[in-house]
Amino acid sequence: MPSPDNPRAALRALASERRLAILDWLRDPRAHFRPQVDGDLVKDGVCGLLIAEKLGVSQPTTSEHLKILVQAGLLRGKRIKQWTFYRRDESAITALKRALRDL
């Protein structure tokens, strides 16, 4: 979770159009992603492969974007079988918004 006292990592994570798009799509995953075999799009998150498909970039490139968002505390990853599923961390996003308002 980003620290309200130090939102730098989150701000760096948000400095990419692709990462902003990922966060936007994950706000309403059913509207932006096709159904997946394993995991519920909302409850479990979206498979990294579906995110790569939607971004139109390689899976390693997508993994790097997702890693940055997870390290910033804006996404949470969940392993199911051999896949990782991602969803927004709404409490961390709210904390970041609050920290930015207080600057």
Buried (B, 14 or more C-beta within 10 A) or exposed (E): BBBBEEBEBBBEBBEEEBBEBBBEBBEEBEEBBEEBEEBBBEEBBBBBBBBBBBBEBEEEEBBBBBEBBBBBBBBBBEEBEEBBBBBBBEEBBEBBEEBEEEE
